[in-house]
Amino acid sequence: MGRALVECVPNISEGRDASIIDAIAKAISSTPGAFLLGVDSNADANRTVYTFAGEPEAVLGAALASARVAFARIDMMRHRGAHPRLGALDVCPFVPLSGASIGDCIALARRFGEALASELGLPVYLYEKAATRPESASLAAIRAGEYEGLPEKLARPEWKPDFGPASFVPSWGATVAGAREFLIAYNVNLGPSGDAAVARDIAAAVRESGCPTKKTGLLKSVRAIGWYMEAYGCAQASMNLLDYRVTPIHAAYEAVKAEAEKRGLRAAGSEIIGLTPLDAIFEAGRFYAGASAPGKADSAGAAAEAELIRAAIRGLGLDSVSSFDPERKIIEYALRRSGLA
């Protein structure tokens, strides 16, 4: 059996100050055995998503190193951004890759939360597979009220943190740590411009939970919100595809496209935040290539792989707001480049 590999994807509430973003990246990449695979920053969201991988102990060390820098450099009392957030290191999920199980990641999330609370005196909640109670399994439930509502939430016995004090730390807020399977963070651009209200309406139509008047949306295993991205000059439907085998990337794009057209808008390309599995891109490539799609790429060679990837990029408009580099955005390729695969 090969070595166990785990991915960690901390979401940091800072997307504008390059010195802070770079310092956190350096803390991760300087941890022996941890390999930084990607850094995605967005100034409008005021958020940065880091992706790194390695053996469990190295990943745990890098996650704690990133938290220490965030604690020293970020002041949540000054934070403003489009993305919902609860704290400076907002959410820190651990994801099993090869040779690791979800149980291994649950143990890592709990060790991370306990260490963060003990060392820095911060409140930490556990979510998803690592949750210790049903009401905290949902990230959205924990983050309801966001940073501004956290003092009141911490005062309620049912929202006592899993680790650390049930007291408000103004400069930090709280952190949510957990274990989950691979998630694809995926945003669809709405043209010609759109506004946040329309984007929120589209998000409510497609997400699984729907909206107050319609309890079921179009797409299973999908969470979504809408916002306006000043840097892009357009609104976006921002989605988390919790299981891309249930709702593939192209299905999410086509659903948003249809809902946009109903409202006199159009889908104007999209972006993937963080990394994506290769088979998710292959499936989108087959959909958009149609009858001209090659057979199974894993048996048809590098040329077929490249053809499917190009079809996915074209069909989804993945290079509409920034370039989509398969070597950096596809997890299998990024692991190969790092020497982990």
Buried (B, 14 or more C-beta within 10 A) or exposed (E): EEEBBBBBBBBBBBBBBEEBBEBBBBBBBEBEBBBBBBBBBBBBBBBBBBBBBBBBBBBBBBBBBBBBBBBEBBEBEEBEBBBBBBBBBBBBBBBBBBBBEBEBBBBBBBBBBBBBBEEBEBBBBBBBBBBEEEEBBBBEBBBEBBBEEBEEBBEEEEBBBBBBBBEBBEBBBBBBBBBBBBBBBBBBBBBEBBBBEBBBBBBBBBBBBBBEEEEEBBBEBBBBBBBBBEEBEBBBBBBBBBBBEEBBBBBBBBBBBBBBEEBEBBBBBBBBBBBBBBBBBBBBBBBBBEEEBBEEBEEEEEEBBBBBBBBBBBBBBBBBBEEBEBEBBBBBBBBEEBEBB
